[in-house]
Amino acid sequence: MSLVATLREVAEEVGVDVEPSDLEYGHVAHHRNAQGETRIGFLFTARQ
């Protein structure tokens, strides 16, 4: 996911605008459910 998409998702899901310079990468999480489907989540911290 691009940084632009990340910022768009924050605005849509949380309702706040975040500047790209305020984001700091935190973690990537890989998950597989009981049906074997996989997901990858990228987690960021917003400083403001």
C-alpha positions in Angstrom: 0.0 0.0 0.0 1.4 3.4 -0.9 1.7 6.3 1.5 -1.1 8.1 -0.3 -3.4 5.1 0.2 -2.4 5.0 3.9 -3.3 8.6 4.4 -6.6 8.2 2.6 -7.5 5.2 4.8 -6.7 7.2 7.9 -9.0 10.0 6.7 -11.8 7.6 5.7 -11.7 5.3 8.7 -10.7 7.6 11.6 -11.7 11.0 10.2 -8.5 12.8 10.7 -6.0 14.3 8.3 -2.4 13.2 8.8 0.7 14.7 7.1 3.1 12.3 5.6 5.9 13.7 7.7 4.0 12.7 10.9 3.9 9.0 10.0 6.5 6.6 11.3 6.6 2.9 10.3 6.0 0.6 13.2 5.4 -3.0 12.2 4.2 -5.4 9.5 1.9 -8.2 10.6 1.2 -11.4 8.6 -2.0 -13.3 9.4 -3.6 -16.5 8.1 -7.2 -17.3 9.1 -8.7 -20.8 9.7 -9.6 -21.0 6.0 -6.0 -20.3 5.0 -6.6 -16.9 3.6 -3.8 -14.5 4.3 -3.6 -10.8 5.1 -0.7 -8.4 5.6 -1.1 -5.3 7.8 1.3 -2.4 7.8 1.1 -0.4 11.1 2.2 3.2 11.5 2.4 5.7 14.4 1.2 9.2 13.8 3.1 11.8 15.8 0.3 14.4 15.6 
